[in-house]
């Protein structure tokens, strides 16, 4: 291959590369690639865990932290807004005129026969042998009449 | 139930057209709260009208016992009077015989006012006077106790005598005993 032909091929390849780069650039604008994670700086010292492994803990025990009791959170009362019911205004009902019927029926109160009143006997004498007339005569003459 | 037992059936007739209540004896009545009775004045007017009230029903009772085939007994009086006071809401009445005395016990469960006592003494006096027309029984309210109110029927002279004893502190039943002893 001559040097000229070689140069032509190189230029052609270079053009193809440029076109591909341009094409890729256009596609990135339309579909941006997620950002590559930032490279973290490499710490100059080892992490604490490793540090602890390297350096043994002090002899004195670490103070136990007191438990932190969270204060109770009192929820603010939620006062619902009064709901005003919608007023339903009934349509006025016009009553039909009632024409009273003349009262002709006479109701009679009928009760069961009343229980008989008892007679109390106070002095042991058989009242049944006395007639009412005799009892009333004795009662009338009690204490005398004059 | 005896022949003269009080029959409450149809005793009251409600005449709604005329707004009135009529008793079987033709009285015009009014149903009123019983508390209103306590407002009755215990005067002569109440007594006289109560006597007329009693006479109306005593007359009816006399007619009933006049139609009996056998001579009426005290049971007949107790039967009729018990029903009558009950139907008028005046209480349950019991006839008591103590010696020769005849007494009426009214059991109403209420404390009687002086006006109601006047009403009942007048009613009983009027009722009794129609049973025995030759007599003019008077009624004296003797006592009030847990068993009701006790009324005694006697002749006017005996009534005055017992009133004097009661005023002197003699107990009611003792006064009746004294009265029976005096008559011997």
Interface residues (C-beta under 8 A of the other chain):
Chain A: X102 X103 X104 X105 X106 X107 X108 X109 X110 X111 X112 X113 X114 X115 X116 X117 X118 X119 X120 X121 X122 X123 X125 X127 X128 X130 X131 X132 X133 X135 X136 X137 X138 X139 X140 X141 X142 X143 X144 X145 X146
Chain B: X1 X2 X5 X6 X7 X8 X9 X10 X11 X12 X13 X14 X15 X16 X17 X65 X71 X72 X73 X74 X75 X76 X77 X78 X79 X81 X82 X83 X85 X86 X87 X92 X93 X94 X95 X96 X97 X98 X99 X100 X101 X102 X105 X128 X131 X132 X135 X137 X153 X154 X155 X157 X158 X161 X162 X179 X180 X182 X183
